[in-house]
Amino acid sequence: MKKIVGLLAILLFFITPVSTSFAIEPLAKEKTIHVKVMSYNIHHAVGEDNVLDLERIASVIENSGAEIIGLQEVDNHWSERSDFENQAKWLADRLDMHYTYAANLDQDPLNPGEPRRQYGTAVLSKYPIIKEKNYPLTKIGHTEQRGLLETVINVKGHHLNFYNTHLALTTAEREVQIKEMIEIAGETNGPKVIMGDLNAKPDSNEMQPLFSQYKDAFADQNDAYTIPASKPTSRIDYIFTSNEIQTANAEVISTLASDHLPIIAELTLDQSVFKKGN
């Protein structure tokens, strides 16, 4: 009988769902959990000086102290403009972070046998990424395909729902896409962060559903302009959180490494808010 029990225990160990394998990430002992996040449209690492420099992007992220980063306009073997580099992997390796990449444009290689040419968004994280899914968002006509990258990140033993996106250039598309984003995020329980280049100003009609359901990390900084980097006059990059997350020290970082300025915020979560999500 003892042998049978032992065999059952071994079998249970190996058939445990993959998501629980991240339980090795120790639970935080402190009552509250702190994590710094960033949203950054990196313009395929070409700065305002028209120089391609991934190291410069990496240094901006590193110096900020950001632990989870949503990146937009990320190339993956795309073209000569970025030396056909896998930019998300390069940055993750350089920063010693986990990463996931979402291709919203996916094209055949220039030559047979070469990697596919892709363009999209990415998430870098100091903490394990235990789930990822990219949702194509509605496009109207012959416009660029956009997507919402959904990830679940194991922050000190707790799951944080983290969404990253880059929305369309037309108002009609953004109206639909924002509604889709809210619907998709609404399918998950637990604390949520939604960020990205939304290509819309705060007072635009399409932004109002987000403001009504999520907290704006820059609510008291409507002049948190992010574009153009050399002399910013518009705010189109955002960090939103669900109501149970407290934000502090929201900041626009001054740098010419891209045509956008990155934004960061410090999040504070009480461990109790994770109970419904795990």
ABEGO torsion letter per residue (X at the ends): XAAAAAAAAAAAAAABBAAAAAAABBBBABABBBBBBBBBBAGGGBBAAGBBBAAAAAAAAAAAGBABBBBBGBBBGABAAAGGBBAAAAAAAAAGBBBBBBBABBBBBABBGBBBBBBBBBBBBABBBABBBBBBBBBBEBBBBBBBBBBBBBBGGBBBBBBBBBBBABAAAAAAAAAAAAAAAAABBEBBBBBEBAGBBAABAAAAAAAAABBBAAAABAABBAOBAABBABBABBBBBBAABBBBGBBBBBBAABABBBBBBBBBBBAAAAAAAX
